[in-house]
Amino acid sequence: MNSKYSLPRDGGLITSSAPRDIIHRYEKIRTLVYESEYQGVQYVADLIVRMILKHEEENCSCEIYDEPQLFVLGLTTGRTPLGLYRELVRRHRQGLVSFRNVAVYSLDEFYPIRSSEQQSRNYRIHEEFLNHIDIQPENIHIPDGTVPEESISAYCASFDQSVRRIDLMIIGMGEQGQIGFNEPGSYAKSRTRLVQLTHNSRKVQSPAFFGLENTPKMAVTMGIDTVMRADRIVLMAWGEEKADVVQKVVEGAVTDQVPASHLQEHHDIEVVIDEHAAGLLTREQTPWLVGPCLWTPKFIRKAVVWLCGVVQKPILKLTYKDYLENSLGGLLESAGAYDRINIEVFNDLQHTITGWPGGKPDADDSTRPAPSAPYPKRILIFSPHPDDDVISMGGTFIRLVQQGHDVHVAYQTSGNVAVHDDVVLQNIDTARELGMEDRYDEVRRLIASKQKGEPEPRELLDIKGAIRRAEAKAACRSFGLNDQTNVHFLNLPFYETGGIKKGQLTACDIRIIVDLLRRIRPHQIYAAGDLSDPHGTHRTCMEALLGAIEEVRGDAWLGECHLWLYRGAWQEWDLGMVDMAVPLSPDEMIMKRHAIYRHLSQKDIVPFPGADNREFWQRAEERTQHTARLYDRLGMAEYQAIEVFVKMM
């Protein structure tokens, strides 16, 4: 999928006039940053195809009696290479490349697991790539997850010896720098072996296995030393959830605690990432430390907010010395006196704050984030799952309704797979106790019929979807919204696979959103602007919305429509990017919390919490309170909490 979602760059490092050594001086590995995953994938696909074709040419030039050598390609699985595999399949179908003389070595496999199980690495790489190209079966080498335990050590040694040569290794990495299943603590000379998976790694993988209890505890993986044998290595990473580990691998020290950092010692390694994964690299995070910059108003704000954090002062107390001692002399040369910069940034940030997210009627809106007219506005809030709206912008939602706007909310996916079976039985039992149809035993048998690793029965998913719809409607009613006319459940088809792995976005998904947009013709749209995994649900929902907006580009109503982006439950916008900040009172915080409580299936037992064990309401409150404290430290008024938004159009 060619991503449409990318926030416009505003200022930053001037790369055209700075020598390459200056731009990359903090980086210990050659690193290529692309605007989107799609562009990065094109580069890697070009490289693979070029190397395969060159290898074929060299084979053709050999003596006729010489046996041609295979091109050996090392591959990884997971979400990172999905876009690459789709692109390589596309090029193969167009006749641009053949894999007939290519051998593939896959990095790892769960243990024990059968290759026929949908969660196995073997199954996934065949399903996503190998089944769609002309590779010879005998040239496919994937660790076997069915080898008897008493033979596994000998098998691993044999597999490792078979990896005599790898021409090109394409890998991703985990959020702790794992290469394959080389967990933190893996040593540099490690080879192919059976490893014990950490609790955190199993937790990350558990959604695919429908629970931690079904997730394998071990895996077979190439070792770091095995990977380092490759003649050339490309490490890919997409999305902001990889930004922290990318910074450690590219700029940090070599350490066993970040296994991918050992790649710094390879003779021919490059890192290919998108802008979001590059977000914490010095040249992206604090480019004024690297070289000359283009100083736009927003970029100046970013630098000043950073400076306030470094010297622990509010904006209006920053001094000339503070700027000079922290590499911001270039800003002074470009923008003028420090005290004028302080005042301009203070006013700029203060003007982001508004208690009227839909615009204050009959007010001077020259410095307000939202225009005062028209009033009331038609507002359309898009929520990827049935609770993202109240978790991420519940306070703003409340204000929009209470201030008299015609607010609609559209739940893009059903969220059905995030409901525990126990919750289903509790709801069915409640209906039975109320004297309604008794389906308890029927549903219990349905749950018992689930097959390990297989998609859930459609009938069970429908029940789970109904539970989530009822919870969402209850939350909307608590804000005073009419759940019969102003709440829309889109059930986008890409999500409805019955498993954790979702389908690809299609025109069918986009058409559903187009129809809703044209029916409501909103003045304001709110959407989840996550910068994480390009193949995750939030990003796919965002791509669907942008695809729909592209289709209605010629509609007259779109000319006065603005798109505001909120963040998901885990991250918040950097204050340097914020266009609107909506303060919440203590009472609004309580009202928002109670709306989140309506999502009972997600309370107390969060199905897929990752490493963060807080409940959603706790994450939401702590995040918005932290944002309010940041505004306070910069010298703004003190608020209980603040929800912030970035304007995309």
C-alpha positions as CSV (number, residue, x, y, z in Angstrom):
1,M,0.0,0.0,0.0
2,N,1.4,3.4,-1.0
3,S,0.9,5.3,2.2
4,K,-1.0,8.6,2.0
5,Y,-0.3,9.5,5.6
6,S,2.7,11.6,6.3
7,L,2.8,14.8,8.3
8,P,4.3,17.8,6.4
9,R,7.8,18.7,7.3
10,D,8.1,22.2,8.8
11,G,11.7,23.4,8.9
12,G,14.6,21.3,10.0
13,L,18.1,20.4,8.9
14,I,19.3,21.9,5.6
15,T,20.8,18.8,4.1
16,S,21.5,20.3,0.6
17,S,24.3,22.6,1.9
18,A,25.8,20.4,4.6
19,P,28.4,17.7,3.8
20,R,27.3,14.1,4.3
21,D,29.8,13.6,7.1
22,I,28.3,16.5,9.1
23,I,24.7,15.3,8.6
24,H,25.5,11.8,9.7
25,R,28.2,12.5,12.3
26,Y,26.2,11.0,15.2
27,E,25.4,7.8,13.3
28,K,27.6,4.7,13.5
29,I,25.8,2.9,10.7
30,R,24.9,4.3,7.3
31,T,21.2,5.2,7.7
32,L,18.7,6.1,4.9
33,V,15.6,7.9,6.0
34,Y,12.5,7.9,3.7
35,E,9.3,9.8,4.0
36,S,7.2,6.7,4.1
37,E,7.6,2.9,4.4
38,Y,6.5,2.7,0.7
39,Q,9.5,4.7,-0.4
40,G,11.9,2.7,1.8
41,V,10.5,-0.5,0.4
42,Q,11.1,0.7,-3.1
43,Y,14.8,1.2,-2.3
44,V,15.2,-2.2,-0.7
45,A,13.3,-4.0,-3.5
46,D,15.5,-2.2,-6.1
47,L,18.6,-3.4,-4.2
48,I,17.4,-7.0,-4.1
49,V,16.4,-7.1,-7.7
50,R,19.6,-5.5,-8.8
51,M,21.8,-7.9,-6.9
52,I,19.9,-10.9,-8.2
53,L,20.2,-9.7,-11.8
54,K,23.8,-9.0,-11.4
55,H,24.4,-12.4,-9.9
56,E,22.6,-14.0,-12.9
57,E,24.8,-12.0,-15.3
58,E,28.0,-13.3,-13.5
59,N,26.7,-16.8,-13.7
60,C,26.1,-16.5,-17.4
61,S,29.7,-15.4,-17.9
62,C,31.0,-18.6,-16.2
63,E,32.4,-21.5,-18.2
64,I,29.7,-23.7,-19.4
65,Y,30.9,-26.6,-17.3
66,D,30.8,-24.6,-14.1
67,E,27.8,-25.2,-12.0
68,P,26.0,-21.9,-11.5
69,Q,25.8,-20.7,-7.9
70,L,22.5,-19.7,-6.3
71,F,22.0,-16.2,-5.0
72,V,21.5,-16.6,-1.2
73,L,19.0,-14.3,0.4
74,G,18.4,-14.1,4.1
75,L,15.0,-13.1,5.2
76,T,13.0,-12.2,8.3
77,T,9.3,-12.5,9.1
78,G,6.8,-10.3,11.1
79,R,5.2,-7.1,10.1
80,T,8.4,-5.2,9.1
81,P,8.9,-7.0,5.7
82,L,5.3,-7.2,4.7
83,G,5.4,-4.3,2.3
84,L,8.7,-5.5,0.8
85,Y,7.3,-9.0,0.2
86,R,4.2,-7.5,-1.6
87,E,6.5,-5.3,-3.8
88,L,8.8,-8.2,-4.7
89,V,5.7,-10.4,-5.6
90,R,4.4,-7.5,-7.8
91,R,7.7,-7.2,-9.6
92,H,7.9,-11.0,-10.1
93,R,4.4,-11.0,-11.6
94,Q,5.5,-8.2,-14.0
95,G,8.5,-10.3,-15.1
96,L,11.1,-8.0,-13.6
97,V,12.8,-10.6,-11.5
98,S,12.9,-14.4,-11.1
99,F,13.7,-16.3,-7.9
100,R,14.4,-19.6,-9.7
101,N,18.1,-19.4,-8.9
102,V,17.7,-17.9,-5.5
103,A,18.0,-19.7,-2.2
104,V,16.3,-18.3,0.9
105,Y,17.3,-18.7,4.5
106,S,14.7,-17.6,7.1
107,L,15.9,-16.2,10.4
108,D,13.8,-18.1,13.0
109,E,10.9,-20.2,14.0
110,F,8.8,-20.8,17.1
111,Y,9.4,-24.1,18.9
112,P,7.6,-26.4,19.1
113,I,5.2,-25.6,16.2
114,R,4.1,-27.2,13.0
115,S,4.6,-25.4,9.7
116,S,0.9,-25.8,9.0
117,E,-0.1,-23.6,12.0
118,Q,-0.9,-20.1,10.9
119,Q,1.3,-18.5,13.5
120,S,4.4,-20.3,12.4
121,R,7.1,-18.3,10.7
122,N,7.2,-21.0,8.0
123,Y,3.5,-20.6,7.3
124,R,3.7,-16.8,7.3
125,I,6.7,-16.4,4.9
126,H,5.1,-18.9,2.5
127,E,1.7,-17.2,2.7
128,E,3.1,-13.7,2.4
129,F,5.9,-14.3,-0.1
130,L,7.3,-17.7,-1.1
131,N,4.0,-19.1,-2.5
132,H,3.8,-16.3,-5.0
133,I,7.2,-16.5,-6.6
134,D,9.0,-19.1,-8.7
135,I,11.5,-20.2,-6.1
136,Q,12.4,-23.9,-6.1
137,P,11.2,-25.8,-2.9
138,E,14.6,-27.4,-2.4
139,N,16.1,-23.8,-2.1
140,I,13.9,-22.8,0.8
141,H,15.6,-23.2,4.2
142,I,13.5,-22.4,7.3
143,P,14.2,-23.7,10.8
144,D,12.0,-26.7,11.6
145,G,9.8,-26.3,14.7
146,T,8.9,-30.0,14.9
147,V,12.4,-31.5,15.5
148,P,12.3,-33.7,18.6
149,E,13.7,-32.0,21.7
150,E,16.5,-34.6,22.1
151,S,17.7,-33.9,18.6
152,I,17.3,-30.1,18.5
153,S,20.9,-29.2,19.5
154,A,22.3,-31.3,16.7
155,Y,19.7,-29.9,14.3
156,C,20.6,-26.3,15.1
157,A,24.3,-27.0,14.6
158,S,23.6,-28.6,11.2
159,F,21.4,-25.7,10.2
160,D,24.1,-23.2,11.2
161,Q,26.7,-25.1,9.1
162,S,24.4,-25.0,6.1
163,V,24.4,-21.2,6.2
164,R,27.9,-21.1,4.6
165,R,27.2,-17.9,2.6
166,I,24.5,-15.2,2.5
167,D,24.8,-12.7,-0.3
168,L,22.2,-10.3,1.2
169,M,20.5,-10.5,4.6
170,I,17.2,-8.5,5.0
171,I,16.2,-8.2,8.6
172,G,13.9,-6.2,11.0
173,M,14.3,-5.9,14.8
174,G,12.1,-6.0,17.9
175,E,11.5,-3.0,20.1
176,Q,14.3,-4.1,22.4
177,G,16.7,-4.6,19.5
178,Q,16.1,-8.3,19.0
179,I,17.4,-9.8,15.8
180,G,15.2,-12.9,15.1
181,F,14.8,-14.3,18.6
182,N,18.2,-13.1,19.8
183,E,16.9,-11.5,23.0
184,P,18.6,-8.8,25.1
185,G,21.7,-10.5,26.6
186,S,22.5,-12.5,23.5
187,Y,26.3,-12.6,22.9
188,A,28.0,-11.5,19.7
189,K,29.4,-15.0,18.9
190,S,26.0,-16.8,19.2
191,R,25.0,-19.2,16.5
192,T,21.8,-21.0,15.5
193,R,20.3,-22.5,18.6
194,L,17.2,-23.1,20.7
195,V,16.4,-20.1,22.9
196,Q,14.0,-19.5,25.8
197,L,11.6,-16.6,24.9
198,T,11.3,-13.8,27.5
199,H,8.0,-13.1,29.1
200,N,7.9,-9.8,27.2
201,S,8.5,-11.4,23.8
202,R,5.8,-13.9,24.4
203,K,3.4,-11.2,25.5
204,V,4.1,-9.3,22.3
205,Q,3.5,-12.4,20.2
206,S,0.5,-13.6,22.3
207,P,-2.3,-11.8,20.3
208,A,-1.5,-14.0,17.3
209,F,-1.8,-17.1,19.4
210,F,-5.0,-15.9,21.1
211,G,-3.5,-15.7,24.5
212,L,-0.2,-16.0,26.4
213,E,-1.1,-19.6,27.5
214,N,-1.0,-20.7,23.8
215,T,2.2,-18.9,22.9
216,P,5.3,-21.0,22.5
217,K,8.0,-20.6,25.2
218,M,10.9,-21.3,22.9
219,A,12.2,-20.6,19.4
220,V,15.0,-21.7,17.0
221,T,16.9,-18.7,15.8
222,M,20.0,-17.9,13.8
223,G,22.7,-16.4,16.1
224,I,24.2,-13.0,15.8
225,D,27.4,-14.5,14.5
226,T,25.4,-16.4,11.9
227,V,23.7,-13.1,10.7
228,M,27.1,-11.3,10.6
229,R,28.4,-13.8,8.0
230,A,26.2,-12.2,5.4
231,D,28.2,-10.2,2.7
232,R,25.7,-7.4,3.0
233,I,22.9,-6.6,5.6
234,V,19.9,-4.3,5.3
235,L,18.1,-3.5,8.6
236,M,14.6,-2.2,8.1
237,A,12.3,-0.4,10.6
238,W,9.0,1.4,10.2
239,G,6.9,3.5,12.6
240,E,7.6,5.5,15.8
241,E,7.4,2.5,18.1
242,K,10.8,1.6,16.6
243,A,12.3,5.1,17.1
244,D,13.9,4.4,20.5
245,V,15.6,1.2,19.5
246,V,16.7,2.7,16.1
247,Q,18.4,5.5,18.0
248,K,20.2,3.0,20.2
249,V,21.3,0.8,17.3
250,V,22.4,3.7,15.0
251,E,23.9,6.1,17.6
252,G,24.4,4.1,20.8
253,A,27.1,1.9,22.1
254,V,27.5,-1.8,21.1
255,T,25.9,-3.8,23.9
256,D,24.5,-7.3,24.4
257,Q,21.4,-5.7,25.9
258,V,20.6,-4.3,22.4
259,P,21.5,-7.3,20.1
260,A,21.1,-5.3,16.9
261,S,23.8,-2.9,18.1
262,H,26.3,-5.6,17.1
263,L,25.5,-4.8,13.5
264,Q,27.7,-1.7,13.9
265,E,30.6,-4.0,13.6
266,H,29.6,-5.4,10.2
267,H,31.6,-4.3,7.2
268,D,28.6,-3.6,4.9
269,I,25.4,-2.7,6.8
270,E,22.8,-0.1,6.2
271,V,19.7,0.9,8.0
272,V,16.6,1.8,6.0
273,I,13.8,3.5,7.9
274,D,10.8,5.9,7.6
275,E,10.7,9.4,9.1
276,H,8.7,8.1,12.1
277,A,11.3,5.4,13.0
278,A,14.0,8.1,12.6
279,G,12.2,10.5,15.0
280,L,14.8,10.2,17.9
281,L,17.9,10.3,15.7
282,T,19.9,13.5,16.5
283,R,19.5,14.8,13.0
284,E,15.7,14.6,13.4
285,Q,15.1,15.2,17.1
286,T,17.7,18.1,17.6
287,P,19.1,18.9,14.2
288,W,20.5,22.2,15.4
289,L,23.2,20.1,17.1
290,V,24.1,18.7,13.7
291,G,24.2,21.6,11.2
292,P,22.4,24.6,9.7
293,C,18.6,24.6,9.9
294,L,15.6,26.2,8.2
295,W,13.9,28.1,10.9
296,T,10.2,28.2,10.4
297,P,7.8,29.4,13.2
298,K,6.9,25.8,14.2
299,F,10.5,24.6,14.1
300,I,11.5,27.6,16.2
301,R,8.9,26.6,18.7
302,K,10.2,23.0,18.7
303,A,13.7,24.2,19.5
304,V,12.6,26.6,22.2
305,V,10.5,24.0,23.9
306,W,13.5,21.7,23.8
307,L,15.7,24.4,25.3
308,C,13.2,25.0,28.2
309,G,13.5,21.3,29.0
310,V,17.3,21.4,28.9
311,V,17.8,24.4,31.2
312,Q,14.6,23.8,33.2
313,K,13.1,27.3,32.7
314,P,9.8,28.7,31.3
315,I,10.0,30.4,27.9
316,L,10.1,34.0,29.1
317,K,13.0,33.3,31.4
318,L,15.3,32.0,28.7
319,T,18.5,34.1,28.2
320,Y,20.9,34.9,25.5
321,K,23.5,32.6,27.2
322,D,21.0,29.7,27.3
323,Y,20.7,29.9,23.5
324,L,24.4,30.1,22.9
325,E,25.5,27.4,25.3
326,N,23.0,24.9,23.8
327,S,23.9,25.2,20.1
328,L,21.1,27.6,19.2
329,G,23.3,30.4,17.9
330,G,22.1,29.7,14.4
331,L,18.5,30.4,15.6
332,L,19.6,33.8,16.9
333,E,21.4,34.6,13.7
334,S,18.3,33.7,11.7
335,A,15.4,35.0,13.9
336,G,16.9,37.9,15.8
337,A,17.1,38.8,19.4
338,Y,16.5,36.1,22.0
339,D,13.8,38.1,23.9
340,R,11.8,38.6,20.8
341,I,12.0,34.9,20.0
342,N,10.8,34.2,23.6
343,I,7.8,36.4,23.3
344,E,6.8,35.2,19.8
345,V,7.0,31.5,20.9
346,F,5.2,32.2,24.1
347,N,2.3,33.8,22.2
348,D,2.4,31.1,19.5
349,L,2.0,28.4,22.1
350,Q,-0.6,30.3,24.1
351,H,-2.7,30.7,21.0
352,T,-3.0,26.9,20.7
353,I,-5.0,26.8,23.9
354,T,-8.8,27.0,23.5
355,G,-11.8,25.9,25.4
356,W,-13.8,26.1,22.1
357,P,-12.5,23.3,19.8
358,G,-15.4,23.9,17.4
359,G,-14.7,27.6,17.4
360,K,-16.3,30.3,19.6
361,P,-19.3,31.8,18.0
362,D,-19.3,35.5,17.3
363,A,-15.7,35.9,18.5
364,D,-12.5,37.2,17.0
365,D,-10.9,34.1,15.7
366,S,-7.7,35.6,14.2
367,T,-5.5,33.9,16.9
368,R,-7.8,30.9,17.7
369,P,-7.2,27.4,16.3
370,A,-10.7,26.9,15.0
371,P,-12.8,29.5,13.1
372,S,-15.9,30.9,14.8
373,A,-18.2,30.4,11.7
374,P,-20.2,28.5,10.8
375,Y,-21.9,27.8,14.1
376,P,-23.0,25.2,14.9
377,K,-20.7,22.9,13.0
378,R,-21.1,19.4,11.8
379,I,-18.4,17.4,13.4
380,L,-17.3,13.8,12.5
381,I,-15.1,11.9,14.9
382,F,-13.4,8.8,13.5
383,S,-12.4,6.1,16.0
384,P,-10.4,3.1,14.8
385,H,-11.7,0.9,17.6
386,P,-14.9,1.4,19.6
387,D,-13.1,3.2,22.5
388,D,-10.4,5.3,20.9
389,D,-12.6,8.3,20.8
390,V,-13.3,8.6,24.5
391,I,-9.8,7.4,25.5
392,S,-7.9,9.9,23.3
393,M,-10.2,12.9,23.0
394,G,-13.1,12.3,25.4
395,G,-12.8,15.8,27.0
396,T,-12.9,17.5,23.6
397,F,-15.8,15.2,22.5
398,I,-17.7,16.4,25.6
399,R,-17.0,20.1,24.8
400,L,-18.1,19.7,21.2
401,V,-21.4,18.2,22.2
402,Q,-22.1,20.6,25.1
403,Q,-21.3,23.6,23.0
404,G,-24.1,22.8,20.6
405,H,-22.4,21.2,17.6
406,D,-23.9,18.4,15.5
407,V,-21.4,15.7,16.5
408,H,-21.2,12.3,14.9
409,V,-18.9,9.5,15.7
410,A,-17.8,6.7,13.3
411,Y,-16.3,3.5,14.7
412,Q,-14.2,2.2,11.8
413,T,-13.7,-1.4,13.1
414,S,-15.7,-3.7,15.3
415,G,-12.9,-4.4,17.8
416,N,-14.5,-7.8,18.2
417,V,-11.2,-9.8,18.7
418,A,-10.4,-7.7,21.8
419,V,-13.3,-9.2,23.8
420,H,-12.5,-12.1,26.2
421,D,-14.6,-15.2,26.1
422,D,-15.4,-14.8,29.8
423,V,-16.9,-11.4,29.0
424,V,-19.1,-13.0,26.4
425,L,-20.4,-15.6,28.8
426,Q,-21.1,-12.9,31.4
427,N,-23.2,-10.9,29.0
428,I,-25.1,-13.9,27.8
429,D,-25.7,-14.9,31.4
430,T,-27.0,-11.4,32.3
431,A,-29.5,-11.7,29.4
432,R,-30.6,-15.1,30.8
433,E,-31.0,-13.8,34.3
434,L,-33.2,-11.0,32.9
435,G,-35.5,-13.6,31.5
436,M,-34.4,-13.2,27.9
437,E,-33.6,-16.0,25.5
438,D,-31.3,-18.5,27.2
439,R,-28.3,-19.1,24.9
440,Y,-25.7,-19.7,27.6
441,D,-25.0,-23.3,26.9
442,E,-25.1,-22.7,23.2
443,V,-22.5,-20.0,23.4
444,R,-20.4,-22.0,25.8
445,R,-20.2,-24.8,23.3
446,L,-19.4,-22.3,20.6
447,I,-16.4,-21.0,22.6
448,A,-15.3,-24.6,23.3
449,S,-15.3,-25.3,19.6
450,K,-12.5,-22.8,19.0
451,Q,-9.4,-24.3,17.4
452,K,-6.0,-23.2,18.7
453,G,-4.4,-20.8,16.3
454,E,-7.5,-20.6,14.0
455,P,-9.7,-17.6,13.4
456,E,-12.7,-17.4,15.8
457,P,-16.1,-18.6,14.6
458,R,-18.0,-15.9,12.9
459,E,-21.0,-16.3,15.2
460,L,-18.8,-15.7,18.2
461,L,-17.2,-12.7,16.6
462,D,-20.7,-11.2,15.9
463,I,-21.5,-11.5,19.6
464,K,-18.3,-9.9,20.6
465,G,-18.9,-7.1,18.1
466,A,-22.4,-6.5,19.5
467,I,-20.9,-6.2,23.0
468,R,-18.5,-3.5,21.8
469,R,-21.2,-1.6,20.0
470,A,-23.4,-1.5,23.1
471,E,-20.5,-0.2,25.1
472,A,-19.7,2.5,22.6
473,K,-23.3,3.6,22.4
474,A,-23.4,3.8,26.2
475,A,-20.3,6.0,26.3
476,C,-21.8,8.3,23.7
477,R,-25.1,8.6,25.6
478,S,-23.2,9.6,28.7
479,F,-22.0,12.7,26.7
480,G,-25.6,13.5,25.6
481,L,-25.2,12.2,22.0
482,N,-28.1,10.5,20.3
483,D,-26.9,6.9,19.7
484,Q,-29.6,6.2,17.1
485,T,-28.8,9.0,14.7
486,N,-25.3,10.2,15.4
487,V,-23.3,7.0,16.1
488,H,-22.1,5.0,13.0
489,F,-20.6,1.6,13.0
490,L,-18.6,1.1,9.8
491,N,-17.3,-2.4,10.3
492,L,-14.6,-1.9,7.7
493,P,-14.0,-5.2,5.8
494,F,-10.2,-5.2,6.1
495,Y,-10.5,-5.9,9.9
496,E,-13.0,-8.7,9.7
497,T,-10.6,-11.7,9.3
498,G,-11.5,-13.3,12.6
499,G,-7.8,-13.2,13.7
500,I,-5.2,-10.7,14.8
501,K,-3.6,-10.4,11.3
502,K,-5.8,-8.1,9.2
503,G,-6.5,-8.0,5.5
504,Q,-5.3,-5.3,3.2
505,L,-7.1,-2.0,2.7
506,T,-9.4,-2.1,-0.4
507,A,-11.7,0.2,-2.4
508,C,-14.6,-1.3,-0.4
509,D,-13.2,0.1,2.9
510,I,-12.7,3.5,1.3
511,R,-16.2,3.6,-0.3
512,I,-17.9,3.1,3.1
513,I,-16.1,6.2,4.4
514,V,-16.8,8.2,1.3
515,D,-20.5,7.5,1.6
516,L,-20.5,8.7,5.3
517,L,-18.5,11.8,4.5
518,R,-20.9,12.8,1.7
519,R,-23.9,12.2,3.9
520,I,-22.7,14.3,6.8
521,R,-20.5,16.9,5.0
522,P,-18.6,17.8,8.1
523,H,-16.9,21.1,8.9
524,Q,-14.5,19.3,11.2
525,I,-13.1,15.8,11.1
526,Y,-11.2,14.2,14.0
527,A,-9.1,11.1,13.4
528,A,-6.4,9.0,15.1
529,G,-3.1,10.2,13.7
530,D,-0.8,7.4,14.9
531,L,2.7,7.2,13.4
532,S,3.3,3.6,14.4
533,D,3.3,0.3,12.5
534,P,2.2,1.0,8.9
535,H,0.3,-2.3,8.9
536,G,-1.5,-1.8,12.2
537,T,-5.2,-1.1,12.6
538,H,-4.8,2.6,13.5
539,R,-2.6,3.4,10.5
540,T,-4.8,1.4,8.1
541,C,-7.9,3.3,9.4
542,M,-6.0,6.5,8.8
543,E,-5.1,5.5,5.2
544,A,-8.7,4.6,4.6
545,L,-9.9,8.0,5.7
546,L,-7.2,9.8,3.6
547,G,-8.2,7.6,0.6
548,A,-11.8,8.7,1.1
549,I,-10.9,12.4,1.4
550,E,-9.0,12.1,-1.9
551,E,-12.1,10.7,-3.6
552,V,-14.3,13.6,-2.3
553,R,-11.6,16.2,-3.1
554,G,-13.8,18.0,-5.7
555,D,-16.8,18.3,-3.3
556,A,-17.7,21.9,-2.4
557,W,-18.1,21.2,1.3
558,L,-14.5,20.0,1.7
559,G,-13.3,23.5,1.1
560,E,-14.4,24.6,4.6
561,C,-13.5,21.3,6.3
562,H,-10.6,20.9,8.6
563,L,-8.9,17.6,9.7
564,W,-7.7,17.4,13.3
565,L,-5.5,14.5,14.4
566,Y,-5.5,13.1,17.9
567,R,-3.1,10.4,19.2
568,G,-3.8,6.8,20.5
569,A,-3.6,5.7,24.1
570,W,0.2,5.3,24.2
571,Q,1.7,8.5,22.7
572,E,1.1,12.2,22.6
573,W,2.0,14.9,20.1
574,D,5.3,16.8,20.7
575,L,4.4,20.3,21.8
576,G,6.4,21.7,18.9
577,M,3.8,20.2,16.5
578,V,0.6,21.1,18.4
579,D,-2.0,23.3,16.7
580,M,-4.8,23.0,19.2
581,A,-4.8,22.3,23.0
582,V,-8.1,21.8,24.7
583,P,-8.0,22.2,28.6
584,L,-10.1,19.8,30.7
585,S,-11.7,20.7,34.0
586,P,-11.6,18.2,36.9
587,D,-15.3,17.6,36.3
588,E,-14.7,16.9,32.6
589,M,-11.9,14.5,33.5
590,I,-14.4,12.5,35.7
591,M,-17.0,12.5,32.9
592,K,-14.4,11.3,30.5
593,R,-13.3,8.5,32.9
594,H,-16.8,7.4,33.3
595,A,-17.3,7.2,29.6
596,I,-14.2,5.0,29.4
597,Y,-15.7,2.8,32.1
598,R,-18.6,2.1,29.8
599,H,-16.3,-0.1,27.9
600,L,-16.5,-2.9,30.4
601,S,-15.0,-5.5,28.1
602,Q,-11.8,-3.5,28.1
603,K,-11.6,-2.7,31.8
604,D,-9.4,-4.5,34.3
605,I,-8.4,-7.2,31.8
606,V,-6.9,-5.4,28.8
607,P,-6.5,-8.1,26.1
608,F,-3.4,-6.8,24.3
609,P,-1.7,-4.3,26.6
610,G,1.9,-4.8,25.5
611,A,4.4,-3.8,28.2
612,D,2.1,-1.2,29.7
613,N,-0.2,-2.8,32.3
614,R,-2.2,0.4,33.1
615,E,-5.8,0.5,32.3
616,F,-6.9,2.8,29.4
617,W,-8.4,5.4,31.7
618,Q,-5.2,5.6,33.7
619,R,-3.1,6.0,30.5
620,A,-5.5,8.7,29.2
621,E,-5.5,10.7,32.5
622,E,-1.8,10.5,33.1
623,R,-1.0,11.5,29.5
624,T,-3.3,14.5,29.5
625,Q,-2.2,15.6,32.9
626,H,1.5,15.3,31.8
627,T,0.7,17.5,28.8
628,A,-0.9,20.1,31.2
629,R,2.2,20.1,33.3
630,L,4.4,20.7,30.2
631,Y,2.4,23.7,29.3
632,D,2.6,24.9,32.9
633,R,6.4,24.5,33.0
634,L,6.7,26.6,29.8
635,G,4.9,29.4,31.6
636,M,1.3,28.9,30.5
637,A,-1.7,28.8,32.8
638,E,-2.1,25.7,35.0
639,Y,-4.8,23.2,34.0
640,Q,-6.0,19.9,35.3
641,A,-5.4,18.2,31.9
642,I,-5.0,19.1,28.2
643,E,-5.8,17.1,25.0
644,V,-3.8,18.2,22.0
645,F,-4.3,18.0,18.3
646,V,-2.4,18.5,15.0
647,K,-4.1,20.1,12.1
648,M,-3.6,18.2,8.8
649,M,-5.9,20.2,6.5
